[in-house]
Amino acid sequence: MVTIIDGECEIWVAEEAHRMTEGGMIILPVNTPHALSAITRFKMMLAMIRG
């Protein structure tokens, strides 16, 4: 799970782009390709949840 704390970025999950801004949150599914690219300087928090 990624939460954007400050700034703006684009996150690709399984070839689908998501534009994220402050306060945005997205779940990165297991075994799914993903990538991040900064639009502006940004800070994020990554939380890994194991079940």
Secondary structure, DSSP 8 states (H G I E B T S, - for coil): -EEEEESEEEEEETTEEEEEETT-EE---TT--EEEEESS--EEEE-----
